[in-house]
Amino acid sequence: MAKVEIYVQDFCPYCARAKALLDRKGVAYREIYAPNGSAARAEAIARSGGRTTVPQVFINGVPVGGSDDLHALERAGRLDAMLAA
């Protein structure tokens, strides 16, 4: 199973949506609390190539984007293969 990390903050519906998709798939993930101005948010921005929003999802260290991007991978039938690697 792939190593999945997700940077989140409180009261974020997109974060909840991304985590719900991963939960439905039975994927274990590391949730990193990253509110605005935090060191974790700066880390997420650096790792994602400058994306400033949350959630930011990484699969095996590769940035895949946010909730919409994660759901697009699912609709395209590409997410399962990424998670199995």
C-alpha positions as CSV (number, residue, x, y, z in Angstrom):
1,M,0.0,0.0,0.0
2,A,1.2,3.5,-0.8
3,K,2.3,6.0,1.8
4,V,-0.4,8.7,1.8
5,E,-0.1,12.1,3.6
6,I,-2.7,14.8,3.7
7,Y,-2.2,18.3,5.0
8,V,-5.5,19.7,6.6
9,Q,-6.9,22.4,8.7
10,D,-10.0,22.8,10.9
11,F,-13.4,23.5,9.4
12,C,-12.3,22.6,5.9
13,P,-15.0,20.9,3.8
14,Y,-12.5,20.0,1.1
15,C,-10.3,18.3,3.6
16,A,-13.2,16.3,4.9
17,R,-14.2,15.3,1.4
18,A,-10.7,14.1,0.5
19,K,-10.4,12.2,3.8
20,A,-13.8,10.6,3.2
21,L,-12.7,9.3,-0.2
22,L,-9.6,7.8,1.3
23,D,-11.6,6.3,4.2
24,R,-14.1,4.8,1.8
25,K,-11.2,3.1,0.0
26,G,-9.8,1.8,3.3
27,V,-6.5,3.8,2.8
28,A,-4.4,4.5,5.8
29,Y,-3.0,8.0,5.7
30,R,-1.0,10.4,7.8
31,E,-3.0,13.5,8.6
32,I,-0.9,16.6,9.2
33,Y,-2.6,19.6,10.8
34,A,-1.5,22.7,8.8
35,P,-3.4,25.9,9.6
36,N,-2.4,29.2,7.9
37,G,0.9,30.5,9.1
38,S,2.1,27.3,10.6
39,A,5.4,25.5,9.8
40,A,3.4,22.6,8.5
41,R,1.6,24.8,6.0
42,A,4.9,26.2,4.8
43,E,6.1,22.6,4.4
44,A,3.0,21.7,2.4
45,I,3.5,24.7,0.2
46,A,7.1,23.9,-0.4
47,R,6.4,20.2,-1.1
48,S,3.5,20.9,-3.4
49,G,5.4,23.3,-5.7
50,G,3.7,26.4,-4.3
51,R,0.1,25.4,-3.8
52,T,-1.3,27.4,-0.8
53,T,-4.6,25.7,-0.2
54,V,-5.6,22.6,1.8
55,P,-5.9,19.8,1.6
56,Q,-2.7,18.9,-0.1
57,V,-2.4,15.2,-0.8
58,F,0.8,13.3,-1.4
59,I,1.0,9.7,-2.5
60,N,4.5,8.1,-2.1
61,G,5.8,11.6,-1.7
62,V,4.3,12.8,-5.0
63,P,2.0,15.8,-4.8
64,V,-1.4,14.9,-6.3
65,G,-3.2,18.2,-5.4
66,G,-6.3,18.8,-3.4
67,S,-9.7,17.3,-3.0
68,D,-10.9,18.1,-6.5
69,D,-7.7,16.6,-7.9
70,L,-8.0,13.4,-5.8
71,H,-11.6,13.0,-6.9
72,A,-10.6,13.5,-10.6
73,L,-8.1,10.8,-10.3
74,E,-10.8,8.5,-8.9
75,R,-13.2,9.4,-11.7
76,A,-10.5,8.7,-14.3
77,G,-9.8,5.3,-12.8
78,R,-6.2,6.2,-11.9
79,L,-6.3,6.5,-8.1
80,D,-6.4,2.8,-7.2
81,A,-3.2,2.1,-9.2
82,M,-1.5,5.0,-7.4
83,L,-2.6,3.7,-4.0
84,A,-1.5,0.2,-4.8
85,A,2.1,1.2,-5.7
